[in-house]
Amino acid sequence: MLRWSWNFVSALVCFCLAAALAGCQSTPLPKINLAEPGWTVRQGQAIWRAGTGIPDMAGDLLVATNTNGRTLIQFTKTPFPMIVAQATTNAWQIESPTQNKRHTGRGAPPDSLIWFQLARALAGSSPAPNWAWRNSPGHWWLINMANGESLEGYVYP
């Protein structure tokens, strides 16, 4: 009887743990249609440095925001999308299609992700702590003071 109880409790604990871990993962956000009403789309060029001592990467940049709170940021090294980040009012997702990686979460995106900091800064809000933002007509620059990751470029409305 004691052995059966222990096996039952072990199985129950494993099941609860598996259910909790599965519940922490978010499903991918739905595709965005920029032709729908409410989108403001900015396109331009950017130079991304993923950190100190890492070579720069130049590419095309698209930053789109919607009046409903959705955001899309895409950094492309033609013809490949390198980064695709999107957020809603209660979830976020960032993908690196060339590496076949996707990270998702609930709530606001982490402050450490430069792509969401860029969208925030371009919308006129201050970036999170540890970020420096400079904006002049036709040119902007964003850097994470903690790790040296930076973006520099321009976008056209």
C-alpha positions, 0 to 999 in steps of 0.5 A: 500500500505504501509503495502504491501511494508513493508511485501515485504521489510521484506521478501526480507531482510529475504531471503537475510539473509538466502541466505547469511548464507547458502552461508557461509557454505562449503560442505564437502571435498571429500574423500581422496584416499591415494593410489593416486600418490603424497601422503606422509603418516606418521603413529605413536602414539600420546598423546593428551591433549585438554587443561589444566586440561583435561585428556590425550588421547593416540591414533594412528596418521596418517598424510598424505600430497599430492604434490597438497596441500591436507592434512589429519590428523587422530587421532584414539582411536582404533577402533574409529576415534576421529578426522579427519581433512583435508585441501586443498589449499582453504578449510578445514574441521575437524570432530569428528565422535564420537560426530557427529560434523563437522566444515568447512571453506574456506581459510586456517585453523584457527591457533587454531586447533592443528591438522593443526599446527601439519601437518605444523610443521611436514612439516618443517614450523614454527607453528603459534604464541602461539604454541611451537614445539620441534622435536628430532629424533623419538619424537616431542611435540606441545603445544598451549601456550594460552590454554595448548592443546598439542600433543606429539608423534612420526611418521614414514615416 
